[in-house]
Amino acid sequence: MDFDASATPQTKAEMKEFINNAYDYGKKTITSLTEAQLSEKIDSFAGNITRRQMVGLVDNHTTHHRGAAISYIRSNGIEPPAFRGL
């Protein structure tokens, strides 16, 4: 799977592909971490935390933005797509 974080999607189809690739990349990266790697401490914007804690922060942040997007989509009379988490 190729993911280019510097891509600049120009169409709805390109944006959808970009987002799907980003989530696929994230899922592949997170699920490949070992227990030792998940327990390793890292420096981050949230302080010195474990990788496992960072995964939780990223998941929570994603949930926040998904909720905002769903509200926006619904306010425009569109039924948002179904969602399945990691």
N, C-alpha and C positions, 0 to 999 in steps of 0.2 A: 504494500500500500504506500503510495506516495502522498506526502502532505507538504505543501509549500506554504509556510506561514506568511510569506511576503506576497502571495497572490492577491490580485485586486479584481474580484469578480465584478462583471459589468451587467450581467443579466440575472433574472430570477433563477434560471436553471443553473447558472454558474455559482450563484450564492448558495443554492441548495446543495450542490456538489461540494463546495468548499466547507460548509458546516458539517455535512455528513463525514467528510474526510477528517475534519478536526476531531469530531467525536470518536471516530474509529481509531485515530492515532492516540488519543487520550486513553481510551479503553485498553488498547494494546499495551501501551506504556504502563498503565497502572496494574493491569493483571499480570504483567511480567515481573513485577517487583517481588523479591523474596521476603520472608518474614523478617530476616535480618535487615534488609534494606528498608522495610516499612518502619522498623523500630529505630533506625538511624536518625539522629538529631541533625537538623539543618537550620541555617539562619535564614529567616524570611521576614517579610513585612510584618508578620504576626509575632516575631520574636524567635527564640530558639525552640523549635518544636520538632516532633517526629514527622517523618514522611507520611505516616498514617494520619496524623492530625491535619497535615496539609491536604491530603486527599479529601478529608471531611470538609475542610474549609472550601475547597474548590467545588465540591458537590453542593454545599449549601449556597454558594454564590451563584452557581448555575441554576439552582432551583429558584432563587430570587429573580433572576433575569427571565427565566422561562415563564414565571407567573406574570411578570410585567408584559411580556410579549403576548401571552394568552389574553390578558385583559385588553390590550390594544387590538388584537385580531378580532375578538368578540365585539368590541365597540364599533367595528367596521362591518358588522353583520356576517362575519365569516366564522364557520365552525373550525376550530383549530384541529390539527392532526392529533391522533392518539399518541400517548407518550409511554415509553417503557424506559426505565432507568438502566444504569449499568448492570 
